[in-house]
Amino acid sequence: LQPADLATHLRQEVIDEITRNQPQMVQQAIDDAISESKAYLMKYDTEALFASTSTDPYLKRLIKDIAVWHLLRLASPNVRMEVYRTAYEDALNFFKGVMK
C-alpha cells in the first residue's frame, strides 16, 4: 500500500491535518497496519500475501482500515472515532478468525 491508497478511507485534507503534513506518519501507519496483520497471519505465507504484486482488494481494505485507525488515534476529538474503531475491530476479528 502507498499513502495515496488511503484516499478511499479518508480525504487527503483530513490526513494532512492529522499528520500536520508529515507524510512519514502516513507511511508509519501503513507499516504498523501491515505488521499487525502479519502477526495474525503467521501460519500463512505473508511474503506472498503482502508482496507488491498482491492485488487482493479485501486484504488491502482490511489493512487500510487498520492504518486509518492508527492515524485517527492522532486526530482531534471532532472525528467520529466509533466508526473507525468498529472498522479496526472488524479487520482484527477477521484476522483472528483466519488465525484459528
Buried (B, 14 or more C-beta within 10 A) or exposed (E): BEBEBBEEBBEEEBBBBBBEEEEEBBBBBBBBBBEBBBEBBEEEEBEEBBEEEEEEEEBBBBBBBBBBBBBBBEBEEEBEBEEBEEBBEEBBEBBEEEEE
